[in-house]
Amino acid sequence: MPKRGCPFGDAAPLQLKVRVGPKELSRGVCGERYSREVFDLLEAASRACSSCVRSVDGKAVCSQCERPLCGQCLRTCWGCGAVACALCSTIDYSDVHEKALCTNCAMFET
């Protein structure tokens, strides 16, 4: 049995698949609400620790890069006492006890 023909003929508009992404949603009818939801998610993500992505419980930030830190990823510099994250500090294992050094103090130790 052959396929049934289109009852509308050539006058019918093409029915193509349309991709709807974030850009199209933000321009739509509920665009303002959608943008607000995305902004709230980004704001919540900015309160995460920069090293381990846990939620930040305090207001501790790295003195070098000013990223938020949780209590477990907080490293206090042995030289100057500044707070540093895992990216902006190095651990010195040359002594009996390990020492955390911020990038400024690590430059003078070498």
N, C-alpha and C positions, 0 to 999 in steps of 0.2 A: 504494500500500500504506500503510495507516495506521501510526502509531507504535505501538510495543509498549508495553503498560501496565507499570506498576511491579509487580513480583512481590510486594513486601512490603506494599503497600497504604498505608493512612494511619498505620500503627504505626511506620513507618521514620522515624528522625530526619532532620531536614533536613541536607543536606550543603552548608553554606555555605563560602565562601572565608574563611579566617582570616588576618589580617595579623599577622605575627610581627615585632616590632621589638625594639630594644634593651631596652626595659622588660620585655617578655615573656621575652626570653632571660635577663635577669639574675635572673628569678624562677624559672627552670626548674631541671631536674635538675643541669645543669652551671653554675649561676648564679655560684658562687664563682669558678670558673676563668675564666668570661667576664668578670666584674668585674675580676679580676686582670689579664687581658690588656688591657682598656680602660685601666686605671690605668697599666700599663707604657707604653702608647702615649702617654698624656698626659704622663707623666714624660719621655719621649724628646722630645716636642714642646717641652717647657719648656726644653730645652737648645739651642734654636735661637736665632739672632740675632733680635732684635726688629725690626731694620730690613730685613734682606734674607733672612731665614729660612734662612741657611746654618747648618751646625752650628757651635757655639761651641767654639773650640779652647782657650781659656783661661778664666780666672775674671773677665774684665773685665765690669763692670756700669756702667750709667749712674749718675752721682752724683745725678741729679735724680729719676729714676723707678725706679731699681734694676732695669732690664731687662737681660738678658744681651746682650753685644755680641761680634761677631767682630772680628778684627784690622783688616779693611778698613773697617768702619763706625765705628770708634773715632775720635772727634774730641776733641782736647785743647783745652781753653779757653785762649785767648791771655791772658786776664786773670788767672785764678786757677790754671790748670793742672789743673782738674778734668776728669774724663772724662765726655763727654756723647754721647748718641745723636743721630741726625738729627732726631728729634722735639723734643728738649729743647735744641737748639742752633741758632744762626743763623750765617750766614756774612756777614762784613762785607767788602764789595768796595770800600769807599771809598778804601783805600790802594793802593799798588802791588801789595802781596802781600795775598791774602785771609786773613782772620783768622776762626777759629771762636770763638764766644762762647757760653757757657752762658746759661741764662735769667736767672740772677742778675746776671752781668756785662753782659748785653745791656740790662738795665733801667737800668743806670747810664751806659751809652754814649749812650743817646738823649737 
